[in-house]
Amino acid sequence: MDVIVDEQNHVLKKYMTFGFMGSARPGAEKFFPFGLRTDGTLANGSDTGEPDDTDERVNIHGKKAEVGELFTFLQDGEEYTYRIAQVVNLGEP
């Protein structure tokens, strides 16, 4: 995910976040781009065949963008826990 953080490295809620699940490698079997709205719900896009008003949620807003930080993904009533494995600084705004 590409996120915008504050001075303390917390993920800001006031900006939409973009990312993907799966692999972005050419020919990958599973690649699912998404937009993460400021309310924490996922937007799958209009050409995915998926409804754009899903109950899928990610609770990364307000978390520290640092290796080891946990966040959850809620899908179809199931909650999945993820750990931040890598942080890349893309530079100053």
Secondary structure, DSSP 8 states (H G I E B T S, - for coil): -B--B-TT-BB-SSS-EEEEEE--STT-S-EEEEEE-TTSBEE--TTSSS-SS---EE--TTSB-STT-EEEEEETTEEEEEE----------
